[in-house]
Amino acid sequence: MDTVFALRYDGGVIIAADQANARSILVYQDNLDKIVPLSSHSMMGVSGPNSDLVNFSDYVKANIALYELSNNGSTLTTEAQANFVRGTLATALRKGPYQVNILLGGYDVKTDKNGLYFMDYMACMHPVNFGVQGHASNFCLSIFDRDWKEGLTEEQGIAIIEKCINELKIRFLIAQTNFIIKTVDKKGVRTVSFGSDPADT
């Protein structure tokens, strides 16, 4: 019952995710960070079983870091990172599939462009202006359709994200009390807010 949603704004990308680590009828923790920084200027919101979420995120993050180390600090563009993630999902699909759905966003310093990519566990990939993973799509896509427009500011983007969170708290059967919001722009990846500190163990 994970929830991840994201949008592009003028100069960056915002990704938000619930912080619950749950299985069946149990909630194991309420401060899980499902938004993984892949590089200084990219991040990936992941939904799925905790084991696949953690293993896949660590694998992708380590390989992107290895690429930078092996190529004198040269970084992959957001599109290249998305294609690597899609390729990894496609390869695993024929061996032992990862049950993860992804929203990957980033900002390319060299080209001064941002990008957001929607991927599912079947290794389908689409560049999007906004996206939602999970049952939250039933509530949030209509908000994005109505409120998203080209040239949004960061503040306007965060307001739309918060509107989606409020809608879920009112209408969604599953109580998702804590959400973490992160943004990436030319300054890099940073946390905007969280319901419960992921550093607390």
N, C-alpha and C positions, 0 to 999 in steps of 0.2 A: 504493500500500500504506500509506496514511496511517491513523493511529489517533487518534481523538478520543473521549473519554468524559467524562461529567459527571453530577453529582447535586445535588439540593437538600438543604440541611440547615436546621435551625431558625435562621433569621436570615441565610441566605446561599446561595451557589452555588459549587461547586468544579468547575473544568474542567481536564482534563489532556490533553496531546497529545504524540505522539512528536516528535522534533526532526530527523528525517531529511528531507533534500531529495533525492529519488531519482527516477530515470526509467529504465525498462527494467532493465538489469543494473547501472547505475551509481548510486553515492551521491555527490552533489555536495557536501553539507555535513551536519554532524551537530549543528548548533546553531541550526536554524531555529525561530523562535517562531511557531507557528501559532495562538496565542491573542491576538487583537487587542482592546485596550481601545477601546470605542466612545465611552464617556463616562467620567466619574469613577466611575460606579456600574454600569457594564455592560461586558460583554466577549463575544467571539464566537470559538469554536473552529471552525476551518475545515479541511476536508480536500479534496484535489483537486490537479490539476496546478499547479505552482508559479506559472505565469503567471496563471491564473484566480484562484488563491488570493490573490496579492498585489494584482492589479488590482481584484478585487471588494471585498476588505477595505478598500483605500484609498478606493474610491468610496463605500462605505457610511459609513465613519468621517468622511470629509469632508462628506458631506451631513447627517449628524447634527450635526456641529459648525456647519455653516451654519445649520441650523434654530435652534440656540441663539443664534447671533449675530443672526439676523433677528428673534428674538422676545424680546429683552431678557433673555437668559440663562435663559429658560424651557426646561426639559428634557423630553424625551419619556419616558414610562414605558417599562418593559421590554417590555410588551405592544405598545405603539405602535412601538417600534424593531423588534420581531419582525415586525409587520405591514408595516412599510416594507421590510424585507429580503425578506419573502415577495413583496411587490408588485414589487420590483426583479427578483427571479428570474423571476416570472411574465411580466413585460414582455420580459425578455431571451429567454425560452423561445421566443417567436415571431419573434425576430430573429436573435440569435446567443447560444445558451445558455451560461451559465457552468457549468462542470463542477465545482461545489462542493457539498459537504454540510456542514451547519452545526449546531452546538449553541450557542444564544445564551442567556446568563444575565445576570441583573442584580438589583439591589436598589433598590426605590423608597422613597426617604427619606420622602416625604410620607405614604405609606400604610403604611409599615413592613412591606412585603411583598416577598418574593423571587419570581422566576419563572425557569423554564427552558423553552426551546422547541427542538424538534427540527425541522429543515428539510432537505429533500433538493433535488437539482438540478432536480426537476420542480415545485418550488414548493409542495410539500405542507408543512403546518405543524401541529404538535401541541404543546400544553403537556404536559410530562412531569415526573415526579419524578426520573428518571434516563434516560440515553440513551447510545448508543454509535454512532459512525460508523466504517465500515470492517470488515475481516475480524475485528477484535478482538471484534465482537459475538458471534461463535461461542464465545468463551471468557468474556467478561465479563458478559453479560446474566444468566447463571445466578447469578453472584456477587451482582449487584445485586438480583435477585429474592429471594435468600435473606437478604441482610444489610441491605438498605435498610428503614427504618421511619420513620414520622412522628416528628418531634422529635429527630432526630439532632443531636449536637453537631458542631462543626467538626472536632474531633479524631477523632471516630468516622467522619466522612465521609472525611477524609484517609486513615484506616486502610483503608477499603474501596477507595479509589482505589489505594493502594499494594499491596493484595492483588491487584487486577486487573493492575497492572504486573508483579508477580512471576509471576503465572500466565502472562502473555504471554512473559516471558523463559524460562519453562520449556517451554511447549507450542507456541508459535507458530513456524512454519517460518522466517519472516522475522525476522532479528535486529534488534530495535529497542532499541538500548542506552541511548539518552538520552530522557528524558521531562521535560516542564516542567509544573508544577502551579501554577495560579493560583486565587485565591478572591476573591469580592466579597461584602461585607456593608455595614453602615452606615458603616464606616470607608472604604469605597471598594475599588478593585481593587488587589490586591497579589500578588506572586509568593511562593509558598510554598517551592518548590525547583525546581532544574533540573539536568539531567545535564551539560549543556555550556552555558556562558554565551552567550546570544544576542548580547551586546555584542561578543564576540570576532569579528574579521573576518579 
